[in-house]
Amino acid sequence: MTLKVLNAGPLSLLQDTGRMGFQGVGAAVGGPMDEHAFRWANHLLGNDVNAAQIEITFGLFQCEFTQPAQIAMTGADMSAELDGKPLKPWASYYVKAGSILRCKTARQGMRAYLAIQHGFEVNQALDSCSTVVRDEIGGLHGRGEPLTRGDVIAYRAAEHDLLRQVPTEFIPHYPELTATTTPCILDMLPTYQYEQFSQAARQQFFNGIYTVSSNSDRMGYRLSGDNIEYDGESLISEGIALGAIQIPSDGQPIVLMADHQTIGGYPKIGCLTRMSVSKLAQCPPGTKVRLQLVKREKAEQQYREMLRFFVGEVTTL
């Protein structure tokens, strides 16, 4: 039983939760840009939390299912249609053999997640199928290649018709592709070299409204706005966390995302919370964003509550 890709759109990648435990040898974690939407898609189908999905960026993805399947779509609303009928996001559906799924361009947000019951059957590289193009690892053929027209992905036929929908209160509101004046608020922790930035620089950073640059990708989101100066001591390269906010020499912040490098020597003014990383991942170029401090206890509580819902009791983060 296979899914045949008819149109891969600008960027469609196979992803699981990521390549954990190999950053010490320079391998990026990868995984979904929007962890929240990814976890919901697997949850709707009763899948293992690490089951492989397709992350669709901007839309225009089309595929054919050769056998019956149970699917779920979450994340950005791409006006998807199944055999010509509208497919509401954040819900699961039964798919007949020969059915065709078509996505248009994203109306709100940037990334949608297509999950299938039991997950797509893909070989792993370093314990993960997550596609990291820069590292040339993962994906359908293990070489880090995006999906392309004609690719065929195996799956198990649906065992039962399981129709579920995410409650409205848990569905996030994503920015539209047209630039809006209302900024998206992102929570960050004052970590790394935060204390080495001057009070004036920190105040300027939090008072400023930044714009998501078109020069943003799965490795990092560049933010355009006020230049932030760093007058602290010189740094040697150090380990990098998901969501770290680098301030390079031009003073324009870069938020490190799922495919970020494992070490870096730029000063970092802080780190986005895991929930805000998912939020930023759905912000298209032109979106206005503003940063605000949050206490570590609150950030941990929010993330722990999400993991507890999807995974079960969490002892460490």
C-alpha positions in Angstrom: 0.0 0.0 0.0 1.5 3.3 -1.1 1.0 7.0 -1.3 2.1 8.4 -4.7 3.2 12.0 -4.7 1.6 13.9 -7.7 3.0 17.3 -6.8 5.3 18.0 -3.9 4.8 21.8 -3.9 7.6 24.2 -2.8 8.8 21.9 0.1 7.4 18.7 1.5 9.5 16.7 3.9 9.2 13.4 5.8 9.6 14.1 9.5 9.3 12.2 12.8 10.1 13.8 16.2 13.8 14.2 15.3 17.2 12.7 15.4 18.0 12.8 19.1 21.3 12.0 20.7 23.6 12.7 17.7 24.3 16.4 18.1 27.7 15.5 19.6 28.8 14.3 16.2 27.3 17.3 14.4 24.0 15.9 13.3 21.0 18.3 13.5 17.9 17.1 15.3 15.5 18.1 12.6 11.9 17.0 13.2 8.8 19.1 12.8 8.9 22.9 12.8 5.6 23.0 14.6 5.7 20.3 17.3 2.3 21.2 18.5 0.5 20.5 15.2 2.7 17.4 14.5 1.7 15.8 17.9 -2.0 16.5 17.3 -1.9 14.8 13.9 -0.5 11.6 15.4 -2.8 11.8 18.4 -5.9 12.0 16.1 -5.0 8.7 14.6 -3.8 6.9 17.8 -0.3 6.7 16.4 2.9 6.3 18.2 4.2 9.7 19.1 7.2 9.3 16.7 5.2 8.1 13.7 6.5 9.7 10.5 4.4 12.4 8.8 4.7 14.7 5.8 5.4 18.4 6.6 4.0 20.5 3.8 5.3 24.1 3.5 3.2 26.7 1.8 1.0 24.1 0.1 0.4 22.9 -3.5 0.9 19.3 -2.4 -1.0 16.5 -4.2 -1.0 12.8 -3.7 -2.9 9.6 -4.5 -3.7 6.8 -2.0 -3.5 3.3 -3.6 -5.3 1.6 -0.7 -7.8 2.6 2.0 -6.2 4.8 4.6 -7.0 6.8 7.7 -5.4 10.3 7.6 -5.3 13.4 9.6 -4.3 17.0 8.7 -3.3 19.7 11.2 -1.4 23.0 11.1 -1.9 25.6 8.4 -5.2 25.7 6.5 -4.3 24.9 2.9 -7.9 24.6 1.6 -7.3 20.9 1.1 -9.7 18.8 -0.9 -10.2 15.0 -0.9 -11.7 13.9 -4.2 -12.8 17.4 -4.8 -14.6 17.8 -1.4 -13.3 20.3 1.2 -11.1 18.8 3.9 -11.4 20.6 7.2 -8.0 20.8 9.0 -7.4 19.5 12.5 -9.4 16.4 11.9 -9.0 12.8 10.8 -10.6 11.2 7.7 -11.2 7.8 6.0 -9.7 7.7 2.5 -10.8 5.2 -0.1 -8.4 3.5 -2.5 -7.7 5.7 -5.5 -8.6 8.9 -3.6 -6.6 12.1 -4.4 -5.7 14.7 -1.9 -5.0 18.2 -3.2 -3.7 21.2 -1.2 -3.9 24.8 -2.4 -1.7 27.5 -0.9 -1.8 28.2 2.8 -4.3 30.7 3.9 -3.2 31.0 7.5 0.1 29.8 8.8 2.8 28.1 6.7 3.1 24.4 7.5 0.6 21.6 7.4 1.1 18.1 8.7 -0.3 15.0 6.9 -0.3 11.9 9.1 -1.5 8.4 8.3 -2.6 5.6 10.6 0.5 3.8 11.9 2.8 6.4 10.2 4.5 6.3 6.9 6.9 3.3 6.6 10.3 4.9 5.9 13.8 3.6 6.7 15.7 5.4 9.5 19.1 7.0 9.5 20.7 7.5 12.9 17.4 6.4 14.6 15.2 8.8 12.7 13.6 9.4 9.3 13.6 13.2 9.7 14.7 15.0 6.6 17.6 17.4 7.1 18.5 18.7 3.6 21.7 20.5 4.7 23.0 17.3 6.4 21.9 15.1 3.5 20.3 12.7 5.9 16.8 11.2 6.3 13.8 11.3 4.1 12.5 8.7 1.7 15.8 7.6 0.4 18.0 8.5 3.4 19.9 11.3 1.5 18.0 14.3 3.0 16.1 15.0 -0.2 12.7 16.7 -0.2 9.8 14.7 -1.6 9.3 15.1 -5.4 6.7 14.1 -8.0 6.6 10.4 -8.5 7.9 9.4 -5.0 6.0 6.4 -3.5 5.7 6.1 0.2 4.6 2.9 1.9 1.9 2.7 4.5 -0.4 0.1 6.1 -4.0 -0.1 5.0 -6.6 1.4 7.4 -7.9 -1.0 10.0 -11.0 1.0 11.0 -12.8 4.2 10.3 -11.7 6.6 13.1 -13.1 10.1 12.7 -11.9 12.7 15.2 -11.6 16.4 15.4 -9.4 18.6 17.6 -11.6 20.8 20.0 -11.8 24.4 18.8 -10.1 25.7 21.9 -6.9 23.8 21.1 -6.7 25.0 17.5 -4.2 27.9 17.3 -4.9 31.0 15.2 -2.1 31.4 12.7 -1.0 34.6 10.9 -2.3 35.1 7.4 0.1 35.2 4.5 -0.7 38.8 3.9 1.3 40.9 6.4 -0.6 42.1 9.4 -0.1 45.0 11.7 -0.8 43.1 14.9 2.4 41.5 16.1 2.7 37.9 17.1 3.9 37.7 20.7 6.7 35.2 21.3 7.9 34.2 24.8 11.6 33.9 25.5 13.9 33.0 28.3 16.8 35.2 29.4 19.6 32.7 28.8 23.1 32.4 27.3 24.7 35.9 27.1 21.5 37.8 28.2 23.3 39.6 31.1 26.2 40.7 28.8 23.9 42.8 26.7 23.5 46.3 28.0 20.3 47.4 29.6 19.7 49.8 26.7 20.2 47.0 24.1 17.8 44.7 26.0 15.2 47.4 26.3 15.5 48.2 22.6 15.1 44.5 21.8 11.9 44.1 23.8 10.4 47.4 22.7 11.0 46.7 19.0 8.7 45.1 16.6 10.4 42.8 14.2 9.4 41.4 10.8 10.0 37.8 9.7 12.4 38.0 6.8 11.9 36.1 3.5 15.4 34.8 4.1 14.1 32.4 6.7 14.1 28.6 6.6 14.1 25.4 8.7 17.6 26.3 10.0 16.8 29.8 11.2 14.3 32.6 11.1 15.8 36.0 10.4 14.1 39.0 12.0 14.3 42.4 10.5 14.2 45.5 12.7 16.3 47.5 15.1 19.9 46.6 15.3 20.9 45.1 18.7 24.5 45.9 19.8 26.5 43.5 21.8 29.4 44.9 23.9 30.2 41.8 25.9 33.2 39.6 25.9 34.3 37.5 22.9 32.9 34.1 22.7 34.1 30.6 21.7 31.6 28.3 20.0 29.2 26.6 22.3 26.2 24.2 22.1 23.1 25.6 20.5 19.5 25.0 21.7 16.3 25.0 19.7 14.9 28.6 19.8 18.2 30.3 20.6 18.2 33.9 19.5 21.6 34.8 17.9 22.7 38.4 17.5 25.3 38.4 14.6 27.5 41.3 13.7 24.8 43.1 11.8 22.6 43.2 14.9 19.6 41.5 13.2 18.3 38.6 15.4 18.2 35.0 14.1 16.0 32.5 15.8 17.4 29.0 15.4 14.8 26.4 14.3 14.5 22.7 13.8 17.5 22.2 11.5 19.8 24.5 13.4 23.6 23.8 13.6 24.8 22.1 16.8 27.4 24.8 17.8 27.8 28.5 17.3 29.9 31.5 18.4 27.5 34.4 18.0 26.2 36.0 21.2 22.7 35.0 22.1 20.3 37.2 23.9 18.0 34.4 25.0 16.0 31.4 23.8 12.4 31.0 22.7 10.2 28.6 24.6 9.3 25.4 22.8 5.7 26.6 22.5 6.8 29.8 20.9 9.1 28.0 18.4 6.0 26.2 17.1 4.2 29.5 17.0 7.0 31.2 15.0 7.2 28.2 12.6 3.7 29.2 11.3 4.6 32.9 10.8 5.1 33.6 7.0 7.6 36.2 5.8 6.2 39.7 6.5 4.7 38.7 9.9 5.3 41.2 12.7 6.6 39.7 15.9 7.5 41.0 19.3 9.5 39.3 22.0 8.6 39.2 25.7 10.3 37.6 28.8 8.7 34.6 30.5 9.7 32.8 33.7 11.3 29.4 33.2 8.8 27.8 35.6 5.9 29.0 33.4 7.6 27.9 30.2 8.3 24.4 31.6 4.8 24.1 33.0 3.3 24.9 29.5 5.5 22.4 27.7 5.1 19.8 30.4 1.3 20.0 30.2 1.5 19.5 26.4 3.8 16.5 26.7 1.7 15.0 29.5 -1.4 15.2 27.2 0.3 13.5 24.2 2.9 11.3 25.8 1.9 10.7 29.5 3.7 11.6 32.7 6.9 13.5 32.1 9.7 13.4 34.8 12.4 15.5 33.0 12.5 18.0 30.2 
